[in-house]
Amino acid sequence: MKKFKFLAMAIIASVAFSCSSDSDSGPAPTIVGKWNLSKTVSTVAGATDTQPYTDNEVGCDKDYVEFVTGGTLKNIVFFKNAQSICTEDAGEQGTWTQANNALNITGGEFEGTYQVAKLSNSELRITASSTVGGAPVTVTYYFNKAS
């Protein structure tokens, strides 16, 4: 009887753990969607500079970039107009393509070639690397999924 109780408890525990990990996984991550920029980290010749994104207009929705199915990239910035009403400025749109972890953006503020360093259902991190004046330069943009 003790063996049966132990076996039953082991089965219940394994089912509980497998269910919790299934619910955490959610749908497969995709870059398609709206993303809020949270910070930019630049590294030049080993020196790192972190800049949090602080340009959101107080009292308005957060600014975001949207990777639209089909390859359009929107960069949406909110501002208050003359009547103090939050207004959306679409800015310059671009296009994007992705092949595995390679991301190419043409046009707009984020134009460039990136590596997708992290992609989950809640976080996106893209990195661009280059050499300027013989010094290595890396810029990483951190985004959170817009709600």
OpenMM code with the backbone's topology and positions (N, CA, C; nanometers):
from openmm import Vec3, app, unit

residues = "MET LYS LYS PHE LYS PHE LEU ALA MET ALA ILE ILE ALA SER VAL ALA PHE SER CYS SER SER ASP SER ASP SER GLY PRO ALA PRO THR ILE VAL GLY LYS TRP ASN LEU SER LYS THR VAL SER THR VAL ALA GLY ALA THR ASP THR GLN PRO TYR THR ASP ASN GLU VAL GLY CYS ASP LYS ASP TYR VAL GLU PHE VAL THR GLY GLY THR LEU LYS ASN ILE VAL PHE PHE LYS ASN ALA GLN SER ILE CYS THR GLU ASP ALA GLY GLU GLN GLY THR TRP THR GLN ALA ASN ASN ALA LEU ASN ILE THR GLY GLY GLU PHE GLU GLY THR TYR GLN VAL ALA LYS LEU SER ASN SER GLU LEU ARG ILE THR ALA SER SER THR VAL GLY GLY ALA PRO VAL THR VAL THR TYR TYR PHE ASN LYS ALA SER".split()
positions = [
    Vec3(0.0814, -0.1189, 0.0000),
    Vec3(0.0000, 0.0000, 0.0000),
    Vec3(0.0870, 0.1271, 0.0000),
    Vec3(0.2002, 0.1223, 0.0755),
    Vec3(0.2886, 0.2386, 0.0779),
    Vec3(0.3465, 0.2648, -0.0607),
    Vec3(0.3798, 0.1598, -0.1333),
    Vec3(0.4324, 0.1774, -0.2686),
    Vec3(0.3288, 0.2436, -0.3578),
    Vec3(0.2030, 0.2056, -0.3422),
    Vec3(0.0961, 0.2637, -0.4235),
    Vec3(0.0813, 0.4128, -0.3938),
    Vec3(0.0830, 0.4492, -0.2617),
    Vec3(0.0710, 0.5908, -0.2248),
    Vec3(0.1883, 0.6713, -0.2808),
    Vec3(0.3090, 0.6158, -0.2688),
    Vec3(0.4272, 0.6845, -0.3204),
    Vec3(0.4178, 0.7032, -0.4713),
    Vec3(0.3762, 0.5982, -0.5424),
    Vec3(0.3614, 0.6052, -0.6878),
    Vec3(0.2543, 0.7068, -0.7260),
    Vec3(0.1429, 0.7072, -0.6542),
    Vec3(0.0351, 0.8023, -0.6831),
    Vec3(0.0819, 0.9456, -0.6607),
    Vec3(0.1566, 0.9695, -0.5519),
    Vec3(0.2065, 1.1043, -0.5247),
    Vec3(0.3070, 1.1468, -0.6311),
    Vec3(0.3900, 1.0543, -0.6763),
    Vec3(0.4868, 1.0858, -0.7812),
    Vec3(0.4164, 1.1222, -0.9110),
    Vec3(0.3113, 1.0499, -0.9447),
    Vec3(0.2360, 1.0799, -1.0670),
    Vec3(0.1691, 1.2158, -1.0557),
    Vec3(0.1065, 1.2447, -0.9420),
    Vec3(0.0389, 1.3743, -0.9232),
    Vec3(0.1402, 1.4874, -0.9320),
    Vec3(0.2563, 1.4717, -0.8695),
    Vec3(0.3584, 1.5760, -0.8740),
    Vec3(0.4077, 1.5996, -1.0156),
    Vec3(0.4304, 1.4917, -1.0903),
    Vec3(0.4803, 1.5101, -1.2270),
    Vec3(0.3758, 1.5758, -1.3153),
    Vec3(0.2476, 1.5438, -1.2959),
    Vec3(0.1405, 1.6089, -1.3724),
    Vec3(0.1336, 1.7562, -1.3358),
    Vec3(0.1448, 1.7880, -1.2070),
    Vec3(0.1379, 1.9283, -1.1639),
    Vec3(0.2516, 2.0091, -1.2246),
    Vec3(0.3742, 1.9534, -1.2221),
    Vec3(0.4871, 2.0262, -1.2788),
    Vec3(0.4752, 2.0395, -1.4299),
    Vec3(0.4279, 1.9383, -1.4976),
    Vec3(0.4162, 1.9470, -1.6432),
    Vec3(0.3075, 2.0449, -1.6820),
    Vec3(0.2000, 2.0546, -1.6060),
    Vec3(0.0943, 2.1504, -1.6370),
    Vec3(0.1425, 2.2927, -1.6169),
    Vec3(0.2182, 2.3178, -1.5083),
    Vec3(0.2629, 2.4544, -1.4850),
    Vec3(0.3617, 2.4974, -1.5922),
    Vec3(0.4483, 2.4085, -1.6401),
    Vec3(0.5424, 2.4488, -1.7439),
    Vec3(0.4711, 2.4674, -1.8767),
    Vec3(0.3642, 2.3920, -1.9029),
    Vec3(0.2875, 2.4126, -2.0250),
    Vec3(0.2225, 2.5495, -2.0252),
    Vec3(0.1643, 2.5920, -1.9117),
    Vec3(0.0953, 2.7201, -1.9080),
    Vec3(0.1941, 2.8357, -1.9186),
    Vec3(0.3181, 2.8171, -1.8735),
    Vec3(0.4177, 2.9227, -1.8830),
    Vec3(0.4682, 2.9405, -2.0254),
    Vec3(0.4639, 2.8346, -2.1042),
    Vec3(0.5224, 2.8421, -2.2371),
    Vec3(0.4396, 2.9287, -2.3311),
    Vec3(0.3078, 2.9226, -2.3261),
    Vec3(0.2213, 3.0040, -2.4106),
    Vec3(0.2460, 2.9779, -2.5581),
    Vec3(0.1959, 3.0675, -2.6432),
    Vec3(0.2171, 3.0502, -2.7873),
    Vec3(0.3631, 3.0737, -2.8244),
    Vec3(0.4028, 3.0205, -2.9381),
    Vec3(0.5406, 3.0380, -2.9852),
    Vec3(0.5703, 3.1866, -3.0017),
    Vec3(0.6861, 3.2325, -2.9539),
    Vec3(0.7192, 3.3748, -2.9658),
    Vec3(0.7327, 3.4179, -3.1112),
    Vec3(0.6866, 3.5381, -3.1385),
    Vec3(0.6992, 3.5970, -3.2719),
    Vec3(0.7316, 3.7447, -3.2568),
    Vec3(0.8064, 3.7963, -3.3503),
    Vec3(0.8407, 3.9385, -3.3480),
    Vec3(0.7208, 4.0245, -3.3887),
    Vec3(0.6248, 3.9641, -3.4576),
    Vec3(0.5051, 4.0377, -3.5013),
    Vec3(0.4290, 4.0850, -3.3782),
    Vec3(0.4008, 4.2138, -3.3735),
    Vec3(0.3277, 4.2712, -3.2612),
    Vec3(0.3814, 4.4077, -3.2252),
    Vec3(0.3276, 4.4617, -3.1153),
    Vec3(0.3668, 4.5939, -3.0666),
    Vec3(0.4649, 4.5769, -2.9516),
    Vec3(0.5727, 4.6573, -2.9557),
    Vec3(0.6792, 4.6492, -2.8568),
    Vec3(0.7138, 4.7880, -2.8050),
    Vec3(0.7245, 4.8022, -2.6713),
    Vec3(0.7657, 4.9273, -2.6081),
    Vec3(0.9160, 4.9236, -2.5823),
    Vec3(0.9878, 5.0244, -2.6312),
    Vec3(1.1313, 5.0349, -2.6045),
    Vec3(1.1499, 5.0677, -2.4568),
    Vec3(1.2349, 4.9902, -2.3870),
    Vec3(1.2585, 5.0171, -2.2451),
    Vec3(1.3962, 5.0797, -2.2214),
    Vec3(1.4964, 5.0370, -2.2993),
    Vec3(1.6291, 5.0958, -2.2836),
    Vec3(1.7161, 5.0623, -2.4038),
    Vec3(1.8250, 5.1386, -2.4158),
    Vec3(1.9267, 5.1150, -2.5179),
    Vec3(2.0606, 5.1041, -2.4462),
    Vec3(2.1347, 4.9981, -2.4786),
    Vec3(2.2665, 4.9786, -2.4195),
    Vec3(2.3694, 4.9838, -2.5316),
    Vec3(2.4633, 5.0784, -2.5208),
    Vec3(2.5696, 5.0946, -2.6203),
    Vec3(2.7031, 5.0599, -2.5558),
    Vec3(2.7832, 4.9842, -2.6298),
    Vec3(2.9174, 4.9501, -2.5829),
    Vec3(3.0154, 4.9916, -2.6919),
    Vec3(3.1079, 5.0801, -2.6555),
    Vec3(3.2101, 5.1281, -2.7484),
    Vec3(3.3457, 5.0980, -2.6863),
    Vec3(3.4234, 5.0150, -2.7538),
    Vec3(3.5573, 4.9777, -2.7081),
    Vec3(3.5564, 4.9328, -2.5623),
    Vec3(3.4532, 4.8590, -2.5226),
    Vec3(3.4457, 4.8046, -2.3873),
    Vec3(3.3762, 4.8920, -2.2852),
    Vec3(3.3499, 5.0192, -2.3178),
    Vec3(3.2801, 5.1094, -2.2251),
    Vec3(3.1300, 5.1039, -2.2554),
    Vec3(3.0497, 5.0770, -2.1521),
    Vec3(2.9059, 5.0587, -2.1706),
    Vec3(2.8280, 5.1787, -2.1192),
    Vec3(2.7255, 5.2176, -2.1945),
    Vec3(2.6360, 5.3272, -2.1572),
    Vec3(2.4925, 5.2772, -2.1712),
    Vec3(2.4137, 5.2880, -2.0644),
    Vec3(2.2738, 5.2456, -2.0653),
    Vec3(2.1841, 5.3682, -2.0605),
    Vec3(2.0922, 5.3772, -2.1559),
    Vec3(1.9976, 5.4879, -2.1626),
    Vec3(1.8554, 5.4341, -2.1542),
    Vec3(1.7868, 5.4563, -2.0413),
    Vec3(1.6469, 5.4140, -2.0352),
    Vec3(1.5633, 5.5003, -2.1288),
    Vec3(1.4559, 5.4423, -2.1826),
    Vec3(1.3677, 5.5200, -2.2706),
    Vec3(1.2741, 5.6011, -2.1830),
    Vec3(1.2848, 5.7326, -2.1917),
    Vec3(1.2063, 5.8218, -2.1059),
    Vec3(1.1220, 5.9205, -2.1866),
    Vec3(1.1044, 5.8952, -2.3164),
    Vec3(1.0345, 5.9911, -2.4015),
    Vec3(0.8835, 5.9715, -2.4080),
    Vec3(0.8267, 5.8808, -2.3275),
    Vec3(0.6818, 5.8646, -2.3279),
    Vec3(0.6161, 5.9909, -2.2739),
    Vec3(0.5117, 6.0380, -2.3419),
    Vec3(0.4375, 6.1563, -2.2989),
    Vec3(0.3548, 6.1212, -2.1752),
    Vec3(0.3707, 6.1986, -2.0685),
    Vec3(0.2984, 6.1737, -1.9440),
    Vec3(0.1478, 6.1811, -1.9704),
    Vec3(0.0755, 6.0799, -1.9249),
    Vec3(-0.0698, 6.0760, -1.9400),
    Vec3(-0.1169, 6.0133, -2.0701),
    Vec3(-0.0252, 5.9751, -2.1569),
    Vec3(-0.0608, 5.9113, -2.2844),
    Vec3(-0.0165, 5.7652, -2.2823),
    Vec3(-0.0624, 5.6897, -2.3818),
    Vec3(-0.0132, 5.5537, -2.3982),
    Vec3(0.1372, 5.5596, -2.4232),
    Vec3(0.2054, 5.4467, -2.3992),
    Vec3(0.3488, 5.4408, -2.4251),
    Vec3(0.3758, 5.4359, -2.5751),
    Vec3(0.4857, 5.4991, -2.6170),
    Vec3(0.5320, 5.4887, -2.7545),
    Vec3(0.5632, 5.3422, -2.7836),
    Vec3(0.5530, 5.3033, -2.9098),
    Vec3(0.5827, 5.1640, -2.9446),
    Vec3(0.6265, 5.1517, -3.0890),
    Vec3(0.6920, 5.0390, -3.1183),
    Vec3(0.7174, 4.9991, -3.2564),
    Vec3(0.6295, 4.8776, -3.2808),
    Vec3(0.5811, 4.8668, -3.4031),
    Vec3(0.4958, 4.7539, -3.4378),
    Vec3(0.5507, 4.6847, -3.5610),
    Vec3(0.5844, 4.5575, -3.5438),
    Vec3(0.6239, 4.4727, -3.6553),
    Vec3(0.4952, 4.4108, -3.7087),
    Vec3(0.4537, 4.4536, -3.8274),
    Vec3(0.3274, 4.4104, -3.8861),
    Vec3(0.3537, 4.2937, -3.9804),
    Vec3(0.2650, 4.1938, -3.9770),
    Vec3(0.2746, 4.0820, -4.0703),
    Vec3(0.2808, 4.1376, -4.2118),
    Vec3(0.3715, 4.0875, -4.2933),
    Vec3(0.3870, 4.1370, -4.4296),
    Vec3(0.5065, 4.2289, -4.4454),
    Vec3(0.5679, 4.2712, -4.3321),
    Vec3(0.6929, 4.3447, -4.3429),
    Vec3(0.6895, 4.4939, -4.3185),
    Vec3(0.5790, 4.5503, -4.2720),
    Vec3(0.5763, 4.6934, -4.2400),
    Vec3(0.6191, 4.7134, -4.0951),
    Vec3(0.6997, 4.8164, -4.0721),
    Vec3(0.7407, 4.8525, -3.9369),
    Vec3(0.6885, 4.9925, -3.9075),
    Vec3(0.6093, 5.0035, -3.8014),
    Vec3(0.5555, 5.1329, -3.7590),
    Vec3(0.6272, 5.1768, -3.6324),
    Vec3(0.6602, 5.3053, -3.6254),
    Vec3(0.7196, 5.3631, -3.5053),
    Vec3(0.6218, 5.4692, -3.4557),
    Vec3(0.5445, 5.4356, -3.3525),
    Vec3(0.4366, 5.5222, -3.3049),
    Vec3(0.4823, 5.5997, -3.1815),
    Vec3(0.4713, 5.7324, -3.1890),
    Vec3(0.5069, 5.8211, -3.0790),
    Vec3(0.3827, 5.9025, -3.0436),
    Vec3(0.3528, 5.9108, -2.9133),
    Vec3(0.2377, 5.9883, -2.8671),
    Vec3(0.2839, 6.1240, -2.8158),
    Vec3(0.2039, 6.2272, -2.8430),
    Vec3(0.2306, 6.3620, -2.7923),
    Vec3(0.0971, 6.4283, -2.7620),
    Vec3(0.1030, 6.5365, -2.6843),
    Vec3(-0.0187, 6.6121, -2.6544),
    Vec3(-0.0262, 6.7293, -2.7517),
    Vec3(-0.1407, 6.7403, -2.8203),
    Vec3(-0.1587, 6.8491, -2.9164),
    Vec3(-0.1938, 6.9788, -2.8429),
    Vec3(-0.2295, 7.0837, -2.9164),
    Vec3(-0.2584, 7.2151, -2.8585),
    Vec3(-0.3743, 7.2104, -2.7590),
    Vec3(-0.4628, 7.1131, -2.7737),
    Vec3(-0.5762, 7.0978, -2.6816),
    Vec3(-0.5442, 6.9993, -2.5683),
    Vec3(-0.4177, 6.9613, -2.5544),
    Vec3(-0.3703, 6.8648, -2.4536),
    Vec3(-0.4342, 6.7276, -2.4683),
    Vec3(-0.4656, 6.6911, -2.5927),
    Vec3(-0.5203, 6.5588, -2.6216),
    Vec3(-0.4064, 6.4716, -2.6732),
    Vec3(-0.3948, 6.3515, -2.6169),
    Vec3(-0.2908, 6.2588, -2.6627),
    Vec3(-0.3161, 6.2243, -2.8087),
    Vec3(-0.2135, 6.2447, -2.8901),
    Vec3(-0.2245, 6.2264, -3.0341),
    Vec3(-0.1122, 6.1350, -3.0807),
    Vec3(-0.1448, 6.0479, -3.1744),
    Vec3(-0.0482, 5.9515, -3.2274),
    Vec3(0.0228, 6.0105, -3.3478),
    Vec3(0.1561, 6.0027, -3.3465),
    Vec3(0.2359, 6.0426, -3.4617),
    Vec3(0.3028, 5.9169, -3.5145),
    Vec3(0.2671, 5.8771, -3.6362),
    Vec3(0.3199, 5.7529, -3.6934),
    Vec3(0.4652, 5.7661, -3.7365),
    Vec3(0.5163, 5.8877, -3.7508),
    Vec3(0.6560, 5.9043, -3.7899),
    Vec3(0.6864, 5.8358, -3.9219),
    Vec3(0.8143, 5.8134, -3.9466),
    Vec3(0.8557, 5.7482, -4.0700),
    Vec3(0.8462, 5.5970, -4.0528),
    Vec3(0.7670, 5.5342, -4.1401),
    Vec3(0.7542, 5.3893, -4.1358),
    Vec3(0.8688, 5.3248, -4.2117),
    Vec3(0.8915, 5.1992, -4.1807),
    Vec3(0.9952, 5.1245, -4.2485),
    Vec3(0.9434, 4.9871, -4.2873),
    Vec3(1.0354, 4.9030, -4.3284),
    Vec3(1.0023, 4.7647, -4.3598),
    Vec3(1.0990, 4.6753, -4.2845),
    Vec3(1.0608, 4.5503, -4.2668),
    Vec3(1.1472, 4.4563, -4.1964),
    Vec3(1.1372, 4.3184, -4.2590),
    Vec3(1.2477, 4.2461, -4.2485),
    Vec3(1.2514, 4.1047, -4.2863),
    Vec3(1.3305, 4.0323, -4.1787),
    Vec3(1.2927, 3.9072, -4.1566),
    Vec3(1.3614, 3.8269, -4.0570),
    Vec3(1.3879, 3.6892, -4.1144),
    Vec3(1.5099, 3.6418, -4.0980),
    Vec3(1.5480, 3.5059, -4.1346),
    Vec3(1.6233, 3.4487, -4.0151),
    Vec3(1.5582, 3.3566, -3.9444),
    Vec3(1.6128, 3.3021, -3.8193),
    Vec3(1.6391, 3.4173, -3.7230),
    Vec3(1.7622, 3.4366, -3.6796),
    Vec3(1.7926, 3.5453, -3.5859),
    Vec3(1.8422, 3.6718, -3.6538),
    Vec3(1.8473, 3.6735, -3.7863),
    Vec3(1.8893, 3.7933, -3.8592),
    Vec3(1.7671, 3.8797, -3.8873),
    Vec3(1.7752, 4.0077, -3.8498),
    Vec3(1.6658, 4.1022, -3.8690),
    Vec3(1.7187, 4.2212, -3.9471),
    Vec3(1.6519, 4.2542, -4.0577),
    Vec3(1.6916, 4.3690, -4.1385),
    Vec3(1.5772, 4.4692, -4.1394),
    Vec3(1.6070, 4.5934, -4.0995),
    Vec3(1.5070, 4.7007, -4.0986),
    Vec3(1.5530, 4.8073, -4.1963),
    Vec3(1.4636, 4.8447, -4.2867),
    Vec3(1.4921, 4.9475, -4.3852),
    Vec3(1.3993, 5.0654, -4.3601),
    Vec3(1.4571, 5.1848, -4.3458),
    Vec3(1.3786, 5.3058, -4.3227),
    Vec3(1.3440, 5.3236, -4.1759),
    Vec3(1.3174, 5.4470, -4.1387),
    Vec3(1.2768, 5.4769, -4.0024),
    Vec3(1.3926, 5.4857, -3.9053),
    Vec3(1.3590, 5.5093, -3.7820),
    Vec3(1.4569, 5.5317, -3.6755),
    Vec3(1.5470, 5.4110, -3.6481),
    Vec3(1.4963, 5.2906, -3.6689),
    Vec3(1.5718, 5.1704, -3.6348),
    Vec3(1.6379, 5.1050, -3.7558),
    Vec3(1.6560, 5.1791, -3.8639),
    Vec3(1.7150, 5.1219, -3.9851),
    Vec3(1.8499, 5.0576, -3.9535),
    Vec3(1.8676, 4.9342, -4.0005),
    Vec3(1.9932, 4.8657, -3.9793),
    Vec3(1.9778, 4.7147, -3.9860),
    Vec3(2.0886, 4.6464, -3.9637),
    Vec3(2.0921, 4.5007, -3.9618),
    Vec3(2.1193, 4.4577, -3.8186),
    Vec3(2.0359, 4.3693, -3.7675),
    Vec3(2.0414, 4.3277, -3.6276),
    Vec3(2.0450, 4.1763, -3.6147),
    Vec3(2.0869, 4.1330, -3.4961),
    Vec3(2.0713, 3.9950, -3.4525),
    Vec3(1.9638, 3.9969, -3.3445),
    Vec3(1.8708, 3.9048, -3.3524),
    Vec3(1.7707, 3.8918, -3.2470),
    Vec3(1.8394, 3.8154, -3.1338),
    Vec3(1.8751, 3.8878, -3.0278),
    Vec3(1.9475, 3.8286, -2.9159),
    Vec3(1.8529, 3.7564, -2.8209),
    Vec3(1.7283, 3.8040, -2.8120),
    Vec3(1.6282, 3.7395, -2.7275),
    Vec3(1.4906, 3.7684, -2.7842),
    Vec3(1.4078, 3.6653, -2.7897),
    Vec3(1.2688, 3.6804, -2.8327),
    Vec3(1.1851, 3.5848, -2.7497),
    Vec3(1.0961, 3.6427, -2.6693),
    Vec3(1.0022, 3.5630, -2.5922),
    Vec3(0.8647, 3.6256, -2.6121),
    Vec3(0.7651, 3.5734, -2.5445),
    Vec3(0.6308, 3.6312, -2.5569),
    Vec3(0.6194, 3.7651, -2.4857),
    Vec3(0.7219, 3.8045, -2.4105),
    Vec3(0.7160, 3.9308, -2.3380),
    Vec3(0.8364, 4.0217, -2.3610),
    Vec3(0.9425, 3.9698, -2.4221),
    Vec3(1.0643, 4.0492, -2.4368),
    Vec3(1.1286, 4.0278, -2.5737),
    Vec3(1.1808, 4.1392, -2.6288),
    Vec3(1.2554, 4.1374, -2.7537),
    Vec3(1.3836, 4.2158, -2.7307),
    Vec3(1.4961, 4.1583, -2.7741),
    Vec3(1.6240, 4.2260, -2.7643),
    Vec3(1.6938, 4.2108, -2.8984),
    Vec3(1.7280, 4.3249, -2.9618),
    Vec3(1.7972, 4.3206, -3.0906),
    Vec3(1.9305, 4.3946, -3.0775),
    Vec3(2.0331, 4.3407, -3.1450),
    Vec3(2.1684, 4.3939, -3.1317),
    Vec3(2.2294, 4.4197, -3.2688),
    Vec3(2.2931, 4.5352, -3.2811),
    Vec3(2.3687, 4.5698, -3.4027),
    Vec3(2.5145, 4.5885, -3.3627),
    Vec3(2.6044, 4.5324, -3.4417),
    Vec3(2.7474, 4.5439, -3.4138),
    Vec3(2.8185, 4.6021, -3.5348),
    Vec3(2.9192, 4.6855, -3.5078),
    Vec3(2.9986, 4.7435, -3.6156),
    Vec3(3.1347, 4.7833, -3.5587),
    Vec3(3.2171, 4.8391, -3.6444),
    Vec3(3.3464, 4.8918, -3.6026),
    Vec3(3.3535, 5.0362, -3.6485),
    Vec3(3.3856, 5.1258, -3.5555),
    Vec3(3.3967, 5.2684, -3.5866),
    Vec3(3.5352, 5.3146, -3.5444),
    Vec3(3.6129, 5.3597, -3.6406),
    Vec3(3.7486, 5.4063, -3.6118),
    Vec3(3.8348, 5.2981, -3.5492),
    Vec3(3.8111, 5.1742, -3.5871),
    Vec3(3.8876, 5.0625, -3.5344),
    Vec3(3.8361, 5.0079, -3.4017),
    Vec3(3.7361, 5.0742, -3.3429),
    Vec3(3.6821, 5.0302, -3.2142),
    Vec3(3.5511, 4.9549, -3.2357),
    Vec3(3.5328, 4.8427, -3.1662),
    Vec3(3.4062, 4.7699, -3.1782),
    Vec3(3.2922, 4.8466, -3.1099),
    Vec3(3.1782, 4.8505, -3.1782),
    Vec3(3.0600, 4.9189, -3.1272),
    Vec3(2.9426, 4.8225, -3.1322),
    Vec3(2.8716, 4.8102, -3.0205),
    Vec3(2.7521, 4.7269, -3.0136),
    Vec3(2.6394, 4.8097, -2.9538),
    Vec3(2.5232, 4.8072, -3.0197),
    Vec3(2.4047, 4.8757, -2.9689),
    Vec3(2.2953, 4.7714, -2.9543),
    Vec3(2.2381, 4.7636, -2.8348),
    Vec3(2.1309, 4.6690, -2.8074),
    Vec3(2.0063, 4.7451, -2.7633),
    Vec3(1.8942, 4.7165, -2.8305),
    Vec3(1.7652, 4.7740, -2.7950),
    Vec3(1.6855, 4.6694, -2.7188),
    Vec3(1.6305, 4.7096, -2.6053),
    Vec3(1.5484, 4.6222, -2.5218),
    Vec3(1.4032, 4.6671, -2.5330),
    Vec3(1.3158, 4.5742, -2.5691),
    Vec3(1.1734, 4.6018, -2.5826),
    Vec3(1.0932, 4.5069, -2.4927),
    Vec3(0.9803, 4.5561, -2.4454),
    Vec3(0.8830, 4.4736, -2.3753),
    Vec3(0.7562, 4.4694, -2.4588),
    Vec3(0.6875, 4.3569, -2.4579),
    Vec3(0.5639, 4.3420, -2.5335),
    Vec3(0.4631, 4.4460, -2.4825),
    Vec3(0.4048, 4.5219, -2.5751),
    Vec3(0.3051, 4.6214, -2.5388),
    Vec3(0.1763, 4.5522, -2.4980),
    Vec3(0.1119, 4.6057, -2.3967),
    Vec3(-0.0124, 4.5425, -2.3517),
    Vec3(-0.1338, 4.6066, -2.4143),
] * unit.nanometer
topology = app.Topology()
chain = topology.addChain("A")
for resn in residues:
    res = topology.addResidue(resn, chain)
    for name in ("N", "CA", "C"):
        topology.addAtom(name, app.Element.getBySymbol(name[0]), res)
